Amino acid sequence: MGRTLVELFYDVVSPYSWLGFEVLCRYQHIWNIDLRFRPAFLGGIMQATGNKPPAMLPKRGEYMLKDLERMGKYYQVPVTISASDFQRILGKSSLGAMRFITAIDMTQPKYLETLSREFWMRFWSQHEDISQMESIVAVAGRAGLSSEFTQKLLDMISSPEVKNRLKETTEEAIKYGLTEKGHAVWIQNPLLSDGSIRFIFQNEEGIWDACCCGTF
């Protein structure tokens, strides 16, 4: 049986993306999958679909606090959140970070996994900013990027090529058809005609659904 292509559309502002990211990275060889990362912009998807962040919905926000604590422990991912974090989250945009990640995907994709993880670590474990340029530089350094290469990527994030790539990937995610499940966004009918699978801002439920159905 051939390997299955799995594409993960994600934004580092989404903690459920981090959980899905780590699970797929951890088990990709066991599940015999080819994993492809697809950086997208959650803010654009929220706007296009009329969805709202859980932090803006009290009951969902309350559930999210408990769910992330439980899932973080279960999957051994150091994501932490408290009620006081909601205002911090709502006040920050991940657009610059996702453009930077898109630039690395276009130039040196071998750094994509490490760089994405460092953004999640900074925002969801260390509770530090990821929206300012100095914050992005700090993350790049922790991911092992040289100062010269980091500056090249910073110069790229305002280019039409990077902006268009991120926009196109985000639109592609929207085009597949989104539905709300828990606090995550996922693809309806993820099995495609070419045998690949696409997860979007995926929580753990869809991943295990796919596993239990024998997809992997």
CYANA upper distance limits for C-alpha pairs under 8 A (distance plus 0.5 A):
  3 ARG  CA     32 ASN  CA      6.02
  3 ARG  CA     33 ILE  CA      5.63
  3 ARG  CA     34 ASP  CA      6.88
  4 THR  CA     32 ASN  CA      7.46
  4 THR  CA     33 ILE  CA      5.26
  4 THR  CA     34 ASP  CA      6.44
  4 THR  CA    195 GLY  CA      7.17
  4 THR  CA    196 SER  CA      6.25
  4 THR  CA    197 ILE  CA      8.08
  4 THR  CA    216 PHE  CA      7.73
  5 LEU  CA     33 ILE  CA      6.29
  5 LEU  CA     34 ASP  CA      5.18
  5 LEU  CA     35 LEU  CA      6.58
  5 LEU  CA     36 ARG  CA      7.79
  5 LEU  CA    195 GLY  CA      7.94
  5 LEU  CA    196 SER  CA      5.24
  5 LEU  CA    197 ILE  CA      6.83
  6 VAL  CA     33 ILE  CA      7.00
  6 VAL  CA     34 ASP  CA      6.47
  6 VAL  CA     35 LEU  CA      5.44
  6 VAL  CA     36 ARG  CA      6.56
  6 VAL  CA    196 SER  CA      6.34
  6 VAL  CA    197 ILE  CA      5.31
  6 VAL  CA    198 ARG  CA      6.24
  6 VAL  CA    199 PHE  CA      8.06
  7 GLU  CA     35 LEU  CA      6.47
  7 GLU  CA     36 ARG  CA      5.15
  7 GLU  CA     37 PHE  CA      6.33
  7 GLU  CA     38 ARG  CA      7.06
  7 GLU  CA    196 SER  CA      8.29
  7 GLU  CA    197 ILE  CA      6.79
  7 GLU  CA    198 ARG  CA      5.24
  7 GLU  CA    199 PHE  CA      6.73
  8 LEU  CA     21 PHE  CA      7.92
  8 LEU  CA     35 LEU  CA      8.01
  8 LEU  CA     36 ARG  CA      6.77
  8 LEU  CA     37 PHE  CA      5.56
  8 LEU  CA     38 ARG  CA      6.10
  8 LEU  CA    198 ARG  CA      6.51
  8 LEU  CA    199 PHE  CA      5.44
  8 LEU  CA    200 ILE  CA      6.43
  8 LEU  CA    201 PHE  CA      8.03
  8 LEU  CA    202 GLN  CA      8.36
  9 PHE  CA     37 PHE  CA      6.88
  9 PHE  CA     38 ARG  CA      4.98
  9 PHE  CA     39 PRO  CA      6.18
  9 PHE  CA     40 ALA  CA      6.53
  9 PHE  CA    173 ALA  CA      7.61
  9 PHE  CA    198 ARG  CA      7.97
  9 PHE  CA    199 PHE  CA      6.63
  9 PHE  CA    200 ILE  CA      5.12
  9 PHE  CA    201 PHE  CA      6.61
 10 TYR  CA     14 SER  CA      8.03
 10 TYR  CA     17 SER  CA      6.18
 10 TYR  CA     37 PHE  CA      8.18
 10 TYR  CA     38 ARG  CA      6.89
 10 TYR  CA     39 PRO  CA      5.78
 10 TYR  CA     40 ALA  CA      6.09
 10 TYR  CA     41 PHE  CA      8.01
 10 TYR  CA     42 LEU  CA      8.08
 10 TYR  CA    200 ILE  CA      6.66
 10 TYR  CA    201 PHE  CA      5.54
 10 TYR  CA    202 GLN  CA      8.41
 11 ASP  CA     17 SER  CA      7.20
 11 ASP  CA     39 PRO  CA      6.68
 11 ASP  CA     40 ALA  CA      6.23
 11 ASP  CA     41 PHE  CA      6.30
 11 ASP  CA     42 LEU  CA      6.35
 11 ASP  CA     94 SER  CA      8.09
 11 ASP  CA     98 MET  CA      7.31
 11 ASP  CA    201 PHE  CA      7.57
 12 VAL  CA     17 SER  CA      7.47
 12 VAL  CA     18 TRP  CA      7.56
 12 VAL  CA     94 SER  CA      7.68
 12 VAL  CA     97 ALA  CA      8.47
 12 VAL  CA     98 MET  CA      7.96
 12 VAL  CA    116 SER  CA      7.34
 12 VAL  CA    119 PHE  CA      6.88
 12 VAL  CA    120 TRP  CA      6.02
 13 VAL  CA     42 LEU  CA      8.22
 13 VAL  CA     89 ILE  CA      8.42
 13 VAL  CA     94 SER  CA      6.60
 13 VAL  CA    120 TRP  CA      7.84
 13 VAL  CA    123 PHE  CA      8.02
 14 SER  CA     18 TRP  CA      7.33
 14 SER  CA     42 LEU  CA      8.31
 14 SER  CA    201 PHE  CA      7.47
 15 PRO  CA     19 LEU  CA      7.13
 15 PRO  CA     68 LEU  CA      8.34
 15 PRO  CA     79 VAL  CA      7.59
 15 PRO  CA    120 TRP  CA      8.09
 15 PRO  CA    124 TRP  CA      7.44
 16 TYR  CA     20 GLY  CA      6.81
 16 TYR  CA     68 LEU  CA      8.42
 16 TYR  CA    183 HIS  CA      8.14
 16 TYR  CA    184 ALA  CA      6.98
 16 TYR  CA    201 PHE  CA      6.94
 16 TYR  CA    202 GLN  CA      6.70
 16 TYR  CA    203 ASN  CA      5.52
 16 TYR  CA    204 GLU  CA      8.14
 17 SER  CA     21 PHE  CA      6.40
 17 SER  CA    200 ILE  CA      8.38
 17 SER  CA    201 PHE  CA      5.18
 17 SER  CA    202 GLN  CA      6.04
 17 SER  CA    203 ASN  CA      7.07
 18 TRP  CA     22 GLU  CA      6.64
 18 TRP  CA    117 ARG  CA      8.17
 18 TRP  CA    120 TRP  CA      7.24
 19 LEU  CA     23 VAL  CA      6.73
 19 LEU  CA     71 MET  CA      8.27
 19 LEU  CA     72 GLY  CA      7.96
 19 LEU  CA     75 TYR  CA      7.81
 19 LEU  CA     77 VAL  CA      7.36
 19 LEU  CA    203 ASN  CA      7.20
 19 LEU  CA    204 GLU  CA      7.34
 20 GLY  CA     24 LEU  CA      6.60
 20 GLY  CA    201 PHE  CA      8.18
 20 GLY  CA    202 GLN  CA      6.18
 20 GLY  CA    203 ASN  CA      6.22
 20 GLY  CA    204 GLU  CA      6.42
 20 GLY  CA    207 ILE  CA      7.78
 21 PHE  CA     25 CYS  CA      6.62
 22 GLU  CA     26 ARG  CA      6.40
 22 GLU  CA     77 VAL  CA      8.05
 23 VAL  CA     27 TYR  CA      6.65
 23 VAL  CA     75 TYR  CA      7.90
 24 LEU  CA     28 GLN  CA      5.96
 24 LEU  CA     35 LEU  CA      7.98
 25 CYS  CA     35 LEU  CA      8.19
 27 TYR  CA     31 TRP  CA      6.40
 28 GLN  CA     32 ASN  CA      6.37
 28 GLN  CA     33 ILE  CA      5.75
 28 GLN  CA     34 ASP  CA      7.47
 28 GLN  CA     35 LEU  CA      7.32
 29 HIS  CA     33 ILE  CA      6.87
 31 TRP  CA    216 PHE  CA      5.48
 32 ASN  CA    216 PHE  CA      7.16
 33 ILE  CA    216 PHE  CA      7.42
 37 PHE  CA    112 LEU  CA      8.38
 37 PHE  CA    113 GLU  CA      8.46
 38 ARG  CA    169 THR  CA      7.54
 39 PRO  CA     98 MET  CA      7.06
 39 PRO  CA    101 ILE  CA      7.43
 39 PRO  CA    102 THR  CA      6.67
 39 PRO  CA    166 LEU  CA      7.52
 39 PRO  CA    169 THR  CA      7.69
 40 ALA  CA     98 MET  CA      7.34
 40 ALA  CA    166 LEU  CA      6.30
 40 ALA  CA    167 LYS  CA      7.99
 40 ALA  CA    169 THR  CA      6.23
 40 ALA  CA    170 THR  CA      5.34
 40 ALA  CA    173 ALA  CA      8.35
 41 PHE  CA     45 ILE  CA      7.21
 41 PHE  CA     94 SER  CA      7.97
 41 PHE  CA     95 LEU  CA      7.08
 41 PHE  CA     98 MET  CA      7.12
 41 PHE  CA    166 LEU  CA      7.56
 41 PHE  CA    167 LYS  CA      8.19
 41 PHE  CA    170 THR  CA      6.37
 42 LEU  CA     46 MET  CA      6.57
 42 LEU  CA    170 THR  CA      8.30
 43 GLY  CA     47 GLN  CA      6.71
 43 GLY  CA     93 SER  CA      8.35
 43 GLY  CA     94 SER  CA      8.48
 43 GLY  CA     95 LEU  CA      8.44
 44 GLY  CA     48 ALA  CA      6.61
 44 GLY  CA    170 THR  CA      7.53
 45 ILE  CA     49 THR  CA      6.46
 45 ILE  CA     51 ASN  CA      8.41
 45 ILE  CA    170 THR  CA      7.31
 45 ILE  CA    171 GLU  CA      8.40
 45 ILE  CA    174 ILE  CA      7.06
 46 MET  CA     50 GLY  CA      6.19
 46 MET  CA     51 ASN  CA      5.29
 46 MET  CA     52 LYS  CA      6.82
 46 MET  CA     53 PRO  CA      8.32
 47 GLN  CA     51 ASN  CA      7.23
 48 ALA  CA    174 ILE  CA      8.32
 49 THR  CA    174 ILE  CA      8.46
 49 THR  CA    178 LEU  CA      8.50
 52 LYS  CA     56 MET  CA      7.13
 52 LYS  CA     57 LEU  CA      8.20
 53 PRO  CA     57 LEU  CA      7.78
 54 PRO  CA     58 PRO  CA      7.96
 54 PRO  CA     60 ARG  CA      5.79
 54 PRO  CA     61 GLY  CA      5.48
 54 PRO  CA     64 MET  CA      7.79
 54 PRO  CA    183 HIS  CA      7.19
 55 ALA  CA     60 ARG  CA      7.71
 55 ALA  CA     61 GLY  CA      5.37
 55 ALA  CA     86 PHE  CA      6.06
 55 ALA  CA     87 GLN  CA      8.49
 55 ALA  CA     90 LEU  CA      8.07
 56 MET  CA     61 GLY  CA      7.72
 57 LEU  CA     61 GLY  CA      6.41
 58 PRO  CA     62 GLU  CA      6.60
 59 LYS  CA     63 TYR  CA      6.82
 60 ARG  CA     64 MET  CA      6.47
 60 ARG  CA    183 HIS  CA      8.08
 61 GLY  CA     65 LEU  CA      6.94
 61 GLY  CA     83 ALA  CA      8.48
 62 GLU  CA     66 LYS  CA      7.47
 62 GLU  CA     83 ALA  CA      8.45
 63 TYR  CA     67 ASP  CA      6.48
 64 MET  CA     68 LEU  CA      6.38
 64 MET  CA    183 HIS  CA      7.70
 65 LEU  CA     69 GLU  CA      6.88
 65 LEU  CA     81 ILE  CA      6.87
 65 LEU  CA     82 SER  CA      6.90
 65 LEU  CA     83 ALA  CA      7.79
 66 LYS  CA     70 ARG  CA      6.72
 67 ASP  CA     71 MET  CA      6.49
 68 LEU  CA     72 GLY  CA      6.17
 68 LEU  CA     79 VAL  CA      7.67
 68 LEU  CA     80 THR  CA      7.75
 68 LEU  CA     81 ILE  CA      8.03
 69 GLU  CA     73 LYS  CA      6.83
 69 GLU  CA     79 VAL  CA      7.93
 69 GLU  CA     80 THR  CA      7.08
 69 GLU  CA     81 ILE  CA      8.12
 70 ARG  CA     74 TYR  CA      6.70
 71 MET  CA     75 TYR  CA      6.49
 71 MET  CA     76 GLN  CA      8.49
 71 MET  CA     77 VAL  CA      8.49
 72 GLY  CA     76 GLN  CA      6.03
 72 GLY  CA     77 VAL  CA      5.32
 72 GLY  CA     78 PRO  CA      6.52
 72 GLY  CA     79 VAL  CA      6.17
 72 GLY  CA     80 THR  CA      8.11
 73 LYS  CA     77 VAL  CA      7.12
 73 LYS  CA     78 PRO  CA      8.12
 78 PRO  CA    121 MET  CA      8.12
 78 PRO  CA    124 TRP  CA      8.32
 78 PRO  CA    125 SER  CA      6.32
 79 VAL  CA    121 MET  CA      8.12
 79 VAL  CA    124 TRP  CA      5.77
 79 VAL  CA    125 SER  CA      5.60
 80 THR  CA    124 TRP  CA      6.48
 80 THR  CA    125 SER  CA      6.10
 81 ILE  CA     85 ASP  CA      6.72
 81 ILE  CA    124 TRP  CA      7.60
 82 SER  CA     86 PHE  CA      8.01
 84 SER  CA     88 ARG  CA      8.06
 85 ASP  CA     89 ILE  CA      6.66
 86 PHE  CA     90 LEU  CA      6.67
 87 GLN  CA     91 GLY  CA      6.58
 88 ARG  CA     92 LYS  CA      7.08
 92 LYS  CA    129 ASP  CA      8.42
 92 LYS  CA    131 SER  CA      6.94
 93 SER  CA    131 SER  CA      6.53
 94 SER  CA     98 MET  CA      6.51
 94 SER  CA    130 ILE  CA      7.53
 94 SER  CA    131 SER  CA      6.46
 95 LEU  CA     99 ARG  CA      6.62
 95 LEU  CA    131 SER  CA      8.09
 96 GLY  CA    100 PHE  CA      6.68
 96 GLY  CA    131 SER  CA      6.65
 96 GLY  CA    132 GLN  CA      8.33
 96 GLY  CA    157 ILE  CA      7.83
 97 ALA  CA    101 ILE  CA      6.69
 97 ALA  CA    119 PHE  CA      8.40
 97 ALA  CA    130 ILE  CA      7.07
 97 ALA  CA    131 SER  CA      6.88
 97 ALA  CA    136 ILE  CA      7.14
 98 MET  CA    102 THR  CA      6.47
 98 MET  CA    166 LEU  CA      8.15
 99 ARG  CA    103 ALA  CA      6.62
 99 ARG  CA    157 ILE  CA      5.89
 99 ARG  CA    162 VAL  CA      6.94
 99 ARG  CA    163 LYS  CA      7.28
 99 ARG  CA    166 LEU  CA      7.13
100 PHE  CA    104 ILE  CA      6.96
100 PHE  CA    136 ILE  CA      8.47
100 PHE  CA    153 LEU  CA      6.90
100 PHE  CA    154 LEU  CA      7.22
100 PHE  CA    156 MET  CA      8.36
100 PHE  CA    157 ILE  CA      6.27
101 ILE  CA    105 ASP  CA      6.73
101 ILE  CA    112 LEU  CA      7.37
101 ILE  CA    115 LEU  CA      7.76
101 ILE  CA    116 SER  CA      7.45
102 THR  CA    106 MET  CA      6.77
102 THR  CA    162 VAL  CA      7.01
102 THR  CA    165 ARG  CA      7.84
102 THR  CA    166 LEU  CA      6.95
103 ALA  CA    107 THR  CA      6.77
103 ALA  CA    153 LEU  CA      6.51
103 ALA  CA    156 MET  CA      7.07
103 ALA  CA    157 ILE  CA      7.03
103 ALA  CA    162 VAL  CA      6.52
104 ILE  CA    108 GLN  CA      5.70
104 ILE  CA    109 PRO  CA      6.28
104 ILE  CA    111 TYR  CA      7.45
104 ILE  CA    112 LEU  CA      6.86
104 ILE  CA    153 LEU  CA      7.48
105 ASP  CA    109 PRO  CA      4.80
105 ASP  CA    110 LYS  CA      8.43
105 ASP  CA    111 TYR  CA      8.30
105 ASP  CA    112 LEU  CA      6.47
108 GLN  CA    112 LEU  CA      7.97
111 TYR  CA    115 LEU  CA      6.41
111 TYR  CA    143 ALA  CA      8.02
112 LEU  CA    116 SER  CA      6.49
113 GLU  CA    117 ARG  CA      6.70
114 THR  CA    118 GLU  CA      6.75
114 THR  CA    143 ALA  CA      6.29
115 LEU  CA    119 PHE  CA      6.93
115 LEU  CA    139 VAL  CA      7.71
115 LEU  CA    140 ALA  CA      7.12
115 LEU  CA    143 ALA  CA      5.70
116 SER  CA    120 TRP  CA      6.96
117 ARG  CA    121 MET  CA      6.59
118 GLU  CA    122 ARG  CA      6.60
118 GLU  CA    139 VAL  CA      6.50
118 GLU  CA    142 ARG  CA      7.46
118 GLU  CA    143 ALA  CA      6.94
119 PHE  CA    123 PHE  CA      6.72
119 PHE  CA    130 ILE  CA      7.40
119 PHE  CA    139 VAL  CA      6.72
120 TRP  CA    124 TRP  CA      6.03
120 TRP  CA    125 SER  CA      7.74
121 MET  CA    125 SER  CA      5.43
121 MET  CA    126 GLN  CA      6.74
122 ARG  CA    126 GLN  CA      5.37
122 ARG  CA    127 HIS  CA      6.53
122 ARG  CA    128 GLU  CA      5.98
122 ARG  CA    129 ASP  CA      7.74
122 ARG  CA    130 ILE  CA      7.72
122 ARG  CA    139 VAL  CA      7.96
123 PHE  CA    127 HIS  CA      5.22
123 PHE  CA    128 GLU  CA      5.65
123 PHE  CA    129 ASP  CA      6.69
123 PHE  CA    130 ILE  CA      6.93
124 TRP  CA    128 GLU  CA      8.40
129 ASP  CA    135 SER  CA      6.69
130 ILE  CA    135 SER  CA      5.74
130 ILE  CA    136 ILE  CA      6.45
131 SER  CA    135 SER  CA      7.18
131 SER  CA    136 ILE  CA      7.59
132 GLN  CA    136 ILE  CA      6.96
133 MET  CA    137 VAL  CA      6.73
134 GLU  CA    138 ALA  CA      6.73
135 SER  CA    139 VAL  CA      6.81
136 ILE  CA    140 ALA  CA      6.65
137 VAL  CA    141 GLY  CA      6.76
137 VAL  CA    150 THR  CA      7.29
138 ALA  CA    142 ARG  CA      6.95
139 VAL  CA    143 ALA  CA      6.77
140 ALA  CA    144 GLY  CA      6.98
140 ALA  CA    145 LEU  CA      5.93
140 ALA  CA    146 SER  CA      8.41
140 ALA  CA    150 THR  CA      7.07
141 GLY  CA    145 LEU  CA      5.84
141 GLY  CA    146 SER  CA      7.27
141 GLY  CA    147 SER  CA      7.90
145 LEU  CA    149 PHE  CA      6.92
145 LEU  CA    150 THR  CA      6.72
146 SER  CA    150 THR  CA      6.55
147 SER  CA    151 GLN  CA      6.67
148 GLU  CA    152 LYS  CA      6.88
149 PHE  CA    153 LEU  CA      6.83
150 THR  CA    154 LEU  CA      6.70
151 GLN  CA    155 ASP  CA      6.67
152 LYS  CA    156 MET  CA      6.85
153 LEU  CA    157 ILE  CA      6.91
154 LEU  CA    158 SER  CA      8.25
155 ASP  CA    159 SER  CA      8.01
156 MET  CA    162 VAL  CA      7.17
157 ILE  CA    162 VAL  CA      6.30
157 ILE  CA    163 LYS  CA      7.42
158 SER  CA    162 VAL  CA      7.61
158 SER  CA    163 LYS  CA      7.34
159 SER  CA    163 LYS  CA      6.80
160 PRO  CA    164 ASN  CA      6.27
161 GLU  CA    165 ARG  CA      6.63
162 VAL  CA    166 LEU  CA      6.77
163 LYS  CA    167 LYS  CA      6.62
164 ASN  CA    168 GLU  CA      6.38
165 ARG  CA    169 THR  CA      6.66
166 LEU  CA    170 THR  CA      6.63
167 LYS  CA    171 GLU  CA      6.59
168 GLU  CA    172 GLU  CA      6.51
169 THR  CA    173 ALA  CA      6.78
170 THR  CA    174 ILE  CA      6.90
171 GLU  CA    175 LYS  CA      6.50
172 GLU  CA    176 TYR  CA      6.98
173 ALA  CA    177 GLY  CA      7.86
173 ALA  CA    178 LEU  CA      8.32
173 ALA  CA    200 ILE  CA      7.55
174 ILE  CA    178 LEU  CA      6.82
176 TYR  CA    187 ILE  CA      7.20
176 TYR  CA    188 GLN  CA      8.41
177 GLY  CA    187 ILE  CA      6.75
177 GLY  CA    188 GLN  CA      7.08
178 LEU  CA    185 VAL  CA      6.90
178 LEU  CA    186 TRP  CA      6.45
178 LEU  CA    187 ILE  CA      5.93
178 LEU  CA    188 GLN  CA      7.08
179 THR  CA    185 VAL  CA      6.51
179 THR  CA    186 TRP  CA      6.62
179 THR  CA    187 ILE  CA      7.30
179 THR  CA    188 GLN  CA      7.34
180 GLU  CA    184 ALA  CA      6.85
180 GLU  CA    185 VAL  CA      5.64
180 GLU  CA    186 TRP  CA      7.36
181 LYS  CA    185 VAL  CA      6.63
181 LYS  CA    186 TRP  CA      7.57
183 HIS  CA    203 ASN  CA      8.09
184 ALA  CA    201 PHE  CA      6.27
184 ALA  CA    202 GLN  CA      6.13
184 ALA  CA    203 ASN  CA      6.06
185 VAL  CA    200 ILE  CA      6.37
185 VAL  CA    201 PHE  CA      5.84
185 VAL  CA    202 GLN  CA      6.52
185 VAL  CA    203 ASN  CA      8.30
186 TRP  CA    199 PHE  CA      6.33
186 TRP  CA    200 ILE  CA      5.33
186 TRP  CA    201 PHE  CA      6.87
186 TRP  CA    202 GLN  CA      6.09
186 TRP  CA    203 ASN  CA      8.49
186 TRP  CA    206 GLY  CA      8.07
187 ILE  CA    198 ARG  CA      7.25
187 ILE  CA    199 PHE  CA      6.57
187 ILE  CA    200 ILE  CA      6.78
190 PRO  CA    197 ILE  CA      5.80
190 PRO  CA    198 ARG  CA      6.22
190 PRO  CA    199 PHE  CA      7.80
191 LEU  CA    195 GLY  CA      6.69
191 LEU  CA    196 SER  CA      6.62
191 LEU  CA    197 ILE  CA      5.68
191 LEU  CA    198 ARG  CA      8.13
192 LEU  CA    196 SER  CA      6.01
192 LEU  CA    197 ILE  CA      6.77
202 GLN  CA    206 GLY  CA      7.27
202 GLN  CA    207 ILE  CA      8.01
203 ASN  CA    207 ILE  CA      7.70
204 GLU  CA    208 TRP  CA      6.81
205 GLU  CA    209 ASP  CA      6.50
206 GLY  CA    210 ALA  CA      6.63
207 ILE  CA    211 CYS  CA      6.76
208 TRP  CA    212 CYS  CA      6.39
209 ASP  CA    213 CYS  CA      6.62
210 ALA  CA    214 GLY  CA      7.04
210 ALA  CA    215 THR  CA      5.79
210 ALA  CA    216 PHE  CA      7.48
211 CYS  CA    215 THR  CA      6.09
211 CYS  CA    216 PHE  CA      6.02
